[in-house]
Amino acid sequence: MRDYESGIVLSPEASEEQTKAILDRVSQLVQTNGGAVVKVNAWGRRRLAYPIERHRDGLYYFLDLSLTPQTVVEVDRNLKVTEEVIRHLIVKRDPKAVAQQRAREALAEASASAEAEAEPEMPELPEAEAETPEETSTEAFEAEDDADVIPVSPDELEDAPEADEDAESEA
C-alpha cells in the first residue's frame, strides 16, 4: 500500500447528489481493491485560474488515499469518463511527510485525550451549601470598599505629589 493524494475539480453545475455519488464511487472503488480513503477535504467552490469548458468556478475536493498502484490506474480511468469532473490529479505522497503528519496527528490526539482526563470533574455542591446570588452580590463588595475610601478634594490631590517629594528629600 502506498499513500496518494487526489485532487478533483467538479463542475459548479453539479448538484450535491451528483457530487456525493462521485465521491462515493471513488471511495467504493478504492475499498473494493483493498485500499482506504483516509480523509476527504472539501474546499468548496473556488475560482479557477483560467476558464475550463466555459466554467470560471469549480468545486474542489482533495482525498487522502492509501491504495495499490493498480488501483490508481482504475481510479484515474473512472474519473476520466465522469462528465462532472473538470480536472483531476492523483499524486504519490512522500512517505516521510506522511509519517510526520501521522505522528503529529497521533500526538495531538494523545494530548487532547490527556487534557480531557486531567480535568477533574467538580463535585456539585448540595443546594444548601451552594452560594446564592445574594451572598455574592456586588453591593456587598461596594459596601466593603466604601468603608476604606476617604473622600479627597481635587486641591488635596494636587498637593499630594509635593508631600511625597518632601518626604523623599528628608530621607
Sine and cosine of phi, psi and omega as CSV:
sin_phi,cos_phi,sin_psi,cos_psi,sin_omega,cos_omega
0.00,0.00,0.67,-0.75,0.07,-1.00
-0.82,-0.57,0.36,-0.93,0.00,-1.00
-0.99,-0.14,0.73,-0.69,0.00,-1.00
-0.75,-0.66,0.36,-0.93,0.15,-0.99
-0.82,-0.57,0.74,-0.67,-0.01,-1.00
-0.89,-0.45,0.79,-0.61,0.09,-1.00
-0.95,-0.30,0.80,-0.60,-0.05,-1.00
-0.80,-0.60,0.78,-0.62,0.09,-1.00
-0.93,-0.38,0.87,-0.49,-0.01,-1.00
-0.98,-0.22,0.38,-0.92,0.05,-1.00
-0.88,0.48,0.65,-0.76,0.02,-1.00
-0.93,0.37,-0.25,0.97,0.03,-1.00
-0.99,0.10,-0.12,0.99,0.00,-1.00
-0.93,0.36,0.73,-0.69,0.01,-1.00
-0.97,0.23,0.17,-0.98,0.01,-1.00
-0.90,0.44,-0.59,0.80,0.02,-1.00
-0.92,0.40,-0.66,0.75,0.02,-1.00
-0.91,0.42,-0.66,0.75,0.02,-1.00
-0.88,0.47,-0.72,0.69,0.01,-1.00
-0.89,0.45,-0.62,0.78,0.01,-1.00
-0.90,0.44,-0.64,0.76,0.01,-1.00
-0.91,0.42,-0.73,0.68,0.00,-1.00
-0.91,0.42,-0.62,0.79,0.06,-1.00
-0.91,0.42,-0.64,0.77,0.00,-1.00
-0.90,0.45,-0.67,0.74,0.02,-1.00
-0.91,0.42,-0.72,0.70,-0.03,-1.00
-0.92,0.40,-0.59,0.81,0.03,-1.00
-0.93,0.36,-0.62,0.78,0.04,-1.00
-0.89,0.46,-0.66,0.75,0.02,-1.00
-0.91,0.41,-0.70,0.72,-0.05,-1.00
-0.94,0.35,-0.58,0.82,0.01,-1.00
-0.93,0.36,-0.42,0.91,0.03,-1.00
-0.99,-0.10,0.29,0.96,0.11,-0.99
1.00,0.06,0.20,0.98,0.01,-1.00
-0.99,-0.17,-0.17,-0.99,0.01,-1.00
-0.51,-0.86,0.60,-0.80,0.14,-0.99
-1.00,-0.03,0.93,-0.38,-0.08,-1.00
-0.98,0.21,-0.73,0.68,-0.05,-1.00
-0.44,-0.90,0.56,-0.83,0.08,-1.00
-0.87,-0.50,0.87,-0.49,0.05,-1.00
-0.96,-0.28,0.91,-0.42,0.04,-1.00
-0.99,-0.13,0.93,-0.36,0.01,-1.00
-1.00,0.09,-0.35,0.94,0.01,-1.00
1.00,0.06,-0.34,-0.94,-0.07,-1.00
-0.98,0.18,0.82,-0.58,0.01,-1.00
-0.72,-0.69,0.40,-0.92,0.04,-1.00
-0.97,0.25,0.73,-0.69,0.06,-1.00
-0.98,0.19,0.43,-0.90,0.02,-1.00
-0.93,0.38,-0.54,0.84,0.04,-1.00
-0.52,-0.85,0.40,-0.92,-0.03,-1.00
-0.91,0.41,0.70,-0.72,0.07,-1.00
-0.82,-0.57,0.86,-0.52,-0.02,-1.00
0.77,0.63,0.70,0.71,0.02,-1.00
0.90,0.43,0.32,0.95,0.06,-1.00
-0.96,-0.28,0.72,-0.69,0.06,-1.00
-0.99,-0.16,-0.33,0.95,0.01,-1.00
-0.86,-0.50,0.28,-0.96,0.07,-1.00
-0.47,-0.88,0.36,-0.93,0.07,-1.00
-0.99,-0.11,0.89,-0.46,-0.10,-0.99
-0.99,-0.15,0.72,-0.70,0.08,-1.00
-0.68,-0.73,0.70,-0.72,0.06,-1.00
-0.84,-0.55,0.78,-0.62,-0.04,-1.00
-0.88,-0.47,0.75,-0.66,0.16,-0.99
-1.00,-0.05,0.86,-0.51,-0.10,-0.99
-0.85,-0.53,0.50,-0.87,0.14,-0.99
-0.82,-0.58,0.95,-0.32,-0.10,-1.00
-0.40,-0.92,0.06,-1.00,-0.01,-1.00
-1.00,0.03,0.36,-0.93,0.02,-1.00
-0.88,0.48,-0.52,0.85,0.04,-1.00
-0.92,0.40,-0.56,0.83,0.01,-1.00
-0.94,0.35,-0.53,0.85,0.03,-1.00
-0.86,0.51,-0.68,0.73,0.01,-1.00
-0.89,0.46,-0.67,0.75,-0.01,-1.00
-0.92,0.39,-0.67,0.74,0.03,-1.00
-0.91,0.42,-0.68,0.73,0.03,-1.00
-0.87,0.50,-0.71,0.70,0.01,-1.00
-0.89,0.46,-0.66,0.75,-0.01,-1.00
-0.90,0.43,-0.65,0.76,0.00,-1.00
-0.95,0.32,-0.50,0.87,0.02,-1.00
-0.91,0.42,-0.56,0.83,-0.07,-1.00
-1.00,0.00,-0.08,1.00,0.01,-1.00
-0.99,0.11,0.82,-0.58,-0.09,-1.00
-0.93,0.36,-0.55,0.83,-0.07,-1.00
-0.96,0.28,-0.28,0.96,-0.02,-1.00
-0.99,0.12,0.89,-0.45,0.04,-1.00
-0.99,0.15,-0.78,0.63,0.03,-1.00
-0.62,-0.79,0.44,-0.90,0.12,-0.99
-0.46,-0.89,0.39,-0.92,0.00,-1.00
-0.47,-0.88,0.70,-0.71,0.06,-1.00
-0.87,-0.49,0.84,-0.55,-0.09,-1.00
-0.82,-0.57,0.68,-0.74,0.08,-1.00
-0.97,0.23,0.75,-0.67,-0.01,-1.00
-1.00,0.04,0.49,-0.87,0.03,-1.00
-0.93,0.36,0.82,-0.57,-0.04,-1.00
-0.87,0.50,-0.57,0.82,0.01,-1.00
-0.92,0.38,-0.67,0.74,0.01,-1.00
-0.91,0.41,-0.62,0.79,0.02,-1.00
-0.91,0.42,-0.67,0.74,0.01,-1.00
-0.90,0.44,-0.66,0.75,0.03,-1.00
-0.91,0.42,-0.66,0.75,0.01,-1.00
-0.90,0.45,-0.69,0.72,0.02,-1.00
-0.91,0.42,-0.60,0.80,0.04,-1.00
-0.91,0.42,-0.67,0.74,0.03,-1.00
-0.90,0.45,-0.68,0.74,0.00,-1.00
-0.91,0.42,-0.64,0.77,0.02,-1.00
-0.91,0.40,-0.64,0.77,0.02,-1.00
-0.91,0.41,-0.68,0.73,0.02,-1.00
-0.90,0.44,-0.65,0.76,0.02,-1.00
-0.91,0.40,-0.65,0.76,0.01,-1.00
-0.92,0.40,-0.66,0.75,0.00,-1.00
-0.93,0.36,-0.58,0.81,0.03,-1.00
-0.91,0.40,-0.65,0.76,0.01,-1.00
-0.95,0.31,-0.54,0.84,0.04,-1.00
-0.93,0.38,-0.63,0.78,0.04,-1.00
-0.91,0.41,-0.62,0.79,0.01,-1.00
-0.91,0.41,-0.61,0.79,0.01,-1.00
-0.97,0.24,-0.51,0.86,-0.06,-1.00
-0.96,0.28,-0.44,0.90,0.01,-1.00
-0.97,0.26,0.95,-0.32,0.03,-1.00
-0.97,0.26,0.58,-0.81,0.02,-1.00
-0.97,0.23,0.73,-0.69,0.01,-1.00
-0.97,0.26,0.81,-0.58,0.04,-1.00
-0.93,0.36,0.66,-0.75,-0.01,-1.00
-0.98,0.18,0.73,-0.69,0.01,-1.00
-0.98,0.18,0.55,-0.84,0.12,-0.99
-0.89,0.46,0.39,-0.92,-0.09,-1.00
-0.88,0.47,-0.52,0.86,-0.01,-1.00
-0.93,0.37,-0.57,0.82,-0.03,-1.00
-1.00,0.03,-0.30,0.95,-0.05,-1.00
-0.93,0.36,0.56,-0.83,0.01,-1.00
-0.96,0.30,0.65,-0.76,0.05,-1.00
-0.99,-0.11,0.37,-0.93,-0.01,-1.00
-0.88,0.48,-0.48,0.88,-0.01,-1.00
-0.91,0.41,-0.59,0.81,-0.06,-1.00
-0.94,0.35,-0.53,0.85,-0.06,-1.00
-0.94,-0.34,0.52,0.85,-0.02,-1.00
-0.96,0.28,0.35,-0.94,-0.01,-1.00
-0.96,0.29,-0.36,0.93,0.00,-1.00
-0.90,0.44,-0.61,0.79,0.01,-1.00
-0.91,0.42,-0.65,0.76,0.02,-1.00
-0.93,0.36,-0.63,0.77,0.00,-1.00
-0.91,0.41,-0.62,0.79,0.01,-1.00
-0.90,0.44,-0.65,0.76,0.03,-1.00
-0.91,0.41,-0.66,0.76,-0.02,-1.00
-0.93,0.37,-0.60,0.80,-0.02,-1.00
-0.92,0.40,-0.49,0.87,0.00,-1.00
-0.92,0.38,-0.51,0.86,-0.04,-1.00
-1.00,0.01,-0.22,0.98,-0.10,-1.00
-1.00,0.03,0.73,-0.68,0.06,-1.00
-0.95,-0.33,0.82,-0.57,-0.01,-1.00
-0.90,0.43,0.68,-0.73,-0.03,-1.00
-0.78,-0.63,0.69,-0.73,0.03,-1.00
-1.00,0.10,0.34,-0.94,0.01,-1.00
-0.87,0.49,-0.52,0.86,0.02,-1.00
-0.91,0.41,-0.62,0.79,0.00,-1.00
-0.93,0.37,-0.53,0.85,0.03,-1.00
-0.92,0.39,-0.60,0.80,0.02,-1.00
-0.92,0.39,-0.57,0.82,-0.03,-1.00
-0.98,0.20,-0.34,0.94,-0.09,-1.00
-0.89,0.46,-0.70,0.72,0.01,-1.00
-0.89,0.46,-0.56,0.83,0.02,-1.00
-0.91,0.42,-0.62,0.79,0.01,-1.00
-0.91,0.42,-0.62,0.79,0.03,-1.00
-0.92,0.40,-0.62,0.79,0.01,-1.00
-0.92,0.38,-0.63,0.78,0.03,-1.00
-0.89,0.45,-0.63,0.78,0.00,-1.00
-0.93,0.37,-0.58,0.82,0.00,-1.00
-0.95,0.31,-0.60,0.80,-0.01,-1.00
-0.94,0.33,-0.53,0.85,0.03,-1.00
-0.95,0.33,-0.47,0.88,-0.07,-1.00
-0.98,0.18,0.00,0.00,0.00,0.00
